[in-house]
């Protein structure tokens, strides 16, 4: 997940070329776009841009490696909470448009598992879940149910990227 803290396609800054990456916009948002050659030119001219891209790359790589470990070691409930919290951080809204199918894909589980976990979190009063929408009601409750991976990744982003980009 990428939000206000980052960007997609930053490797084009180093060497403009086509990418095999694919982006899926899950939530309506505002975004800016820059051509690969323009980004490369800015990267060549600005040490600050090079540093930001390096820091973002490091944060994203840390996020990916922590997520792989988390997916192998932690319960689906903890991962569900981690994912909601991460998403919540990126969009700065208590209302998140997420389908069961999308959540199931992100968590590597069946839709019925997403339904069961969402129901449990709703019964605890942490979220309100209705068709395609999750409302965060008790963020602290979600944080308590999440594994330590959420805090590790969040701390790494906060350490590497300047406010208010992440926080």
C-alpha angles and dihedrals in degrees: 000000000000126000137151091328097065155010142234126242097025093148086073086073090067098041121358109228139128117285133215090216121117124200126208117196105213100173129040107255146146119261140170126224131207129182119250093242091050091049090049091051091050090047091053092050102041128061088189092058091047090052093048092050091049091049093047091049091051092048092048093048090050089050092051095048093046091048092052091052091044093051090052098045113028136071121262089245092057092045091048090053091046090051094048092048092048091049091046090054092051099051102031093220132113090218116073124186105219130149122215089241093055092047091048090052092048093049097039093236139111122273090246089061090053089051092051095047093045090050091052092049091047092050089053089052095243097117142009111223126194133155107315095342133092120191116199106225103164113023092176089056091052090049090052091052094044121090123247090266092083092058093044093053094041091050091049092052091046091050095048105036125056122242134287088030090076130013 
